[in-house]
Amino acid sequence: MNWLHYLLQVNLYLAGFYGFYRLILRKETFHQLNRSFLLAGTALAFFIPAMQSDWIRTWLLTQQVNESLYTYYNPGVVFITPDYLDNSRSAHPMAWGHLLAVAYLCGILILLGRFAFRLMRLGDLVRYRTNRKVDQNMAFAFFNHFFVGKNLSNRRTIEMHERVHVRQLHSADVIFFELIAIMNWFNPVVYFLKQDICLIHEYLADEVASRLETSRADYAMLLFSQQFGVQQMELAHTFFNKSFLKARISMLKQKPSQTSALVKYALIVPVFGSMIFLATACAQQEKKEELVIIPIETPAPAQTNAKEEVFTVVEKQAQFPGGDSEMYRYLSQHVKYPAAAQRANVEGKVFTSFIVEKDGSIADVEIMKGIGFGCDEEVLRIMKDMPKWKPGYQSGHAVRSRFNLPITFTME
């Protein structure tokens, strides 16, 4: 699977799960369920691209969505560029994918370094939390460590709050979402996820700790009492957190959600089904991008085997000798940028359709959409001279398969 294609899908599903939470579940008081939803939805987003349904693949709508995606997004397309110094030089695949990969990895390395630095600082604070230099107005928890400053009033209530964080392993959630944010640093949704999971942690701890106070109003006053001038720490759960103050107080005032509100969680089923549908459509598209199969309606060619069925989806796809990378390498080495197109500064995408016969030969080559200036003729030439493929198989027999391959001509 193309790494960019996979990454785009993952982040689309992350946005889908978070959007559902934000719109439907966020105001409910089922905090433990909301925590589980965000954790499961985030983890599931990384597996959905590999979840395809053969039944969904047979739908006409799936094929239509597939063709639309194939038209507007094709990460496996072959790019041909001219060389002004030597027009005979063979073309090469576009390097944008490599540039994106470098930028993506650089972002990950920078954020990993920042994450490691924050962990070290927090580790030092945990290690020396009994030191007099540690602010005695602080209260925080990190995994099985917690600290409640000696200068704080209602220390028993605050300690109970921090113990909830420790007992329910909230720090594990924080680390999990930090790593998700590092891997998907370009997606703003992951930063909202980080914030909301920490807010849910505070709701859970407040729910337990507030029982030790006379009323929730008294607990709210305790939250408000030392919000200003208290050091905030990343990664750790701090009792006095200014950014969460308003939301925590509002949640303390809110009445518990009715049991009937649980039905809202069932609404994720059609959303999840839509994600599986898209994953199936994208996966089918990916086979067409890399193996370049696409279903189209064409007149039967005037050949002896014209009456034989041309398959658009088969059990075992036909393949260029050596696989997809070899096909792209072959095209990039043999397709020449026409001089007329270079002089006219013409760029664009040529869509070619062809049939892979039972013996692997290429037949019925057509230009579905061209750009002229010799580009269409060049594509026809290279397709007709292409070596034999490995034919597709259906029910254990070699069959004829229809393919569609886009080739993009672009000027450097």
Secondary structure, DSSP 8 states (H G I E B T S, - for coil): --HHHHHHHHHHHHHHHHHHIIIIITTSS-HHHHHHHHHHHHHHHTTGGG---HHHHT-HHHHHHHHHHHHH--TT-EEE---SS-TTS-----SHHHHHHHHHHHHHHHHHHHHHHHHHHHHHHHHTTTSTTS-TT-EEEETTEEEE-TT-SSHHHHHHHHHHHHHTTHHHHHHHHHHHHHHTTT-THHHHHHHHHHHHHHHHHHHHHGGGSSSHHHHHHHHHHT-SS----SSSEESS-GGGHHHHHHHHHS----GGGGGGGGGHHHHHHHHHHHHHHHHHHHHHHHS-B--------SSTTTTS-EESS-SB--B-TT-HHHHHHHHHHH----HHHHHTT--EEEEEEEEE-TTS-EEEEEEEE---TTHHHHHHHHHHT----B-EEETTEEEEEEEEEEEEE---
